[in-house]
Amino acid sequence: MTSWEFQGRELIHCNCSWACPCQFNALPSDGYCQAVGGFAIDSGHYGDVSLAGTKAAVVLKWPGPIHEGKGACQAIVDSGASPEQREALLKILTGQDTDPFATVFAVFATTFEKVFDPIFAPIELEVDVDGRRGRLKVAGVIETRAQPIRNPVTGEEHRVRIDLPRGFEYEIAEIGSASGGARGNLEFDMRDTYAQLARLHLSNHGVVRHRPAA
């Protein structure tokens, strides 16, 4: 197994309500799951290959709850990545060189019945975790924008976080509201639904934790 580890930020937008039931081991809001997501890697490596400054994105769709499978995945790697970085990112995204079920990528990989050929294209990605704002665009494939949830009476920003001490993706995620969708092999639109912005620190053994285990 090739050793890898990275730190970065993510923006995930799915069709669930703001308190995504999947984060609580409950059934999805609409009975099915569809999502777009982007990852900006600030530092890290895959073996001897540096991953610093690379970006990747995904379009995901399941006809029912994720754990029931039959899903489809479209992976996108930023065209600025070198051939070695592209190969490394795709292995991570597809759950390879990872302990079984140790990361969100490895878990999701077991639920897909269709994986489309990867796309290599420019990825525009902005992720402000604390500000609960983000933007993800891959021309002709993904476009979405996240902002803070607003109090319906005062209009003020409402801050909510999800804390997963034993999760396989992040430790804490800031929750926002997003609108956008996907085109191409997987097509759908979402408006004012769940957005998740988080700092990631992952390795082939899972989440690298910075706080004592609960």
C-alpha positions, 0 to 999 in steps of 0.5 A: 500500500502506498502511503498518503496523507493530505490536508485541505478543504472541502465544499459538499452540496447535496439534495438533503435538507440543511440538517442532512439526515445521512450525517445522523445515520438516518434516511435521506430527506428525499429518499435518494442522494445526489451531490456535488463536491470539491476538494482543495489540497493545501499540503500532502503527498501520495508516496513521493508525489506532492499533492500540494495545490491540487484540486479534485471534484465529484458528482455523485448519485444514488437512487436510494440511501447511500448504503443500499448502493447502485450509485454512480460517480463522476470524478474530475481532476483539475487539468493543472495536475501533473500525470503523477498527481492525476493518478494519485488523486484518482487512486485516493478518490476511488478508495485505493491504497486505503484501509477498508472503510477508513475514508469517505472515498473508500466507503463510497467506492463500495456503493457504486455500480457505475463509475464514469471515465474521469474528466480532466478540466479546470476546477474553480473552487473557493472554500471559506470554512469559517465564513460558510461560503464557497463556490465550485465550478467545472464548465459543463459539469458542476456549478454551485455556490454556498452561503450561510443559512439565514434566520428567517425572521431577522435575516442574520447569519445562522451558524450550525456545525456538525461534530463527528468524533468518529467520522470517516470524513472530517472532525467538524463541518460548518453547515450552509445553504447551497444552490446549483447542480450538475450536467453531463453524465449525471444531471440534476439541480438543487436549490437551497439545500445542504452545504457542508464546508470542512477542513480535511486531514486524511490519510490511508488509515482514515481521519487524522484527528486533532482532538481527543477521541470522544 
